[in-house]
Amino acid sequence: MIKKFKFTLITCLFVIHSSFSFSNEKFFNEGKKKYNEKKYEVSKFLFQRSIVFDPKYINSYLYLAKIYNIEENRKEEEKNVNTVLLLDSQNEEAMYMLIEIELKKSNYSKVKELTEKFIKVCKNFCDKEKSILDSLKNLEPKNESE
């Protein structure tokens, strides 16, 4: 009797978990489709729903940050990028986005620190390294004695 109960309980938990995973994936995929169609309000809603089902789903936060960048909502963009980096400190796309945010703020020390990390982890965005370093040179504090 106890074995049947355990089996039933495990089966139910598996089915519930599978349906949540499916819902999360469904919302994310539909959100990405709407994002590609430039229907940002709808995609934002779908990405947020995806997060409700799985609060650690990095890609939803990443796409929300991209939408907030387009909407020029810097506070929300930065918040979502930081969430991605909190969940995955090696996420090079989020790191690059944070570097861009800090460049806009003219935060030299933070950009320099992030660039050093970025160079160590880059795999897909390595071509962005040169543009970051050029931007960093333009931002670097000038020596007053020159």
N, C-alpha and C positions, 0 to 999 in steps of 0.2 A: 504494500500500500504506500509506504513512504517513498519507495523507488518510483512509483507511478506519479506521485505528487511532485517529486523533484524533476522528473522528466517533463511533466506538463509545465511546471514553472519555468524551466530553462527554455523550453520550446516557445512559450509565450514571450519571454524576455527577448529571445532571438527575433521573433516576428515583429515585436514592437520596435526594436533597434533597427531592423532592416527597413521598416516603413519610414522611420525618421530619416535614415540615411537616404532613402529614395526621395523623400520629400525635399530634403536639403539639396540634393543633386538636381532635382527637377527645378527648384526655384533658382539655383545658381545658373543652370544652363539657359533657362528662359531669360534671366536677367542679362546674361552675356549677349544673348541674341538681340534683346532690346537695346543694349548698349551699342552694339555694332550698327543698329538701325538709327542711332542717335536719339533714342527715346529715353532720355536720361531720368526723368521723373519716375517712369514705370520701372526702369531697371534698378533705380535706387531702392524702390519699394521691395522689389524681388530679392535684391541682395540682403536687405535688412531682414526679410522673412527667412532667408537662408541662414542667417546668423542666429535667429531665434531657435532653429532646429539644431544648430551646431555652433555654439559661440566661439569655437576655436578654428572655424573654417577660414583660413588665411586669405584665399582668393576673393571672398566676398568683401573683406576689408580693403583689399588692394583695389578692387574695382570701385568701391565707394570713394576711396581716396582719389582715383582718377576722375570720377564724376565731380567731386568737390573742387578739384583742380580746374576743370572746365568751367564750373560755376563761379570760380574765383573765391570760394569759401575757404580761406587759408587755415582757419582754426580747425574746421572739421577734416580738411585734408590731412593736416599734420596729426591730428588725433588718430585717424585711421591708419596712417603710415606707421606711427609709433606702436599701434596695436599689432600690426603685422610683424614689426621688429621685436616686439615683446614675445610673440609666439614663435618666431623664427628669426633669430638674430643674424643669420647668414643670408637672408633674402636680399639679393642684390638689386632687384627692381625697386623694392621699398627703400633700400639704402640710397639708391640713386635719386629717388624722389625726395628723400629727406635732405640730401645734399642740395638739390635744386631749391628747396624751401629755405634752407639756411643761407644759400647764396643771395636770395631775394632779401633776406634780413641783413645781409652784409656781416654775417657772423663768421669771421675769419677762423677763429680757433676751432669752432665746431666743424666747419667745412674741412679743415685740415685733418682733424681727428677722424671724421667719417671717411675721408678720401683714403687715408692709410688703411682702414678696415676694408673699404671697398676694393682696393687693389688686391688685397689678400684673398678675397672670396669670389671675385668676378669670374664668371664662366661665359655668360651670354651677353653681358653688357660691357665687356672689356674695351670695346671700341669707344665707349663714352669717357674712358679714362683721360684721353688727351684734352677733350673739351673741358673736363672738370679741372685739370691742372692749369689750363689756360685761364679759366675763370678765377682760379685761386690766385694766379699771378696778378691779375687785375685787381683783386680784392686785398692782396697782401699790404699790410701797413708800410708806408714809405719811411725810409730812414731819414730823419730830420737833418742829419749832418751832411747829407749829400748836396 
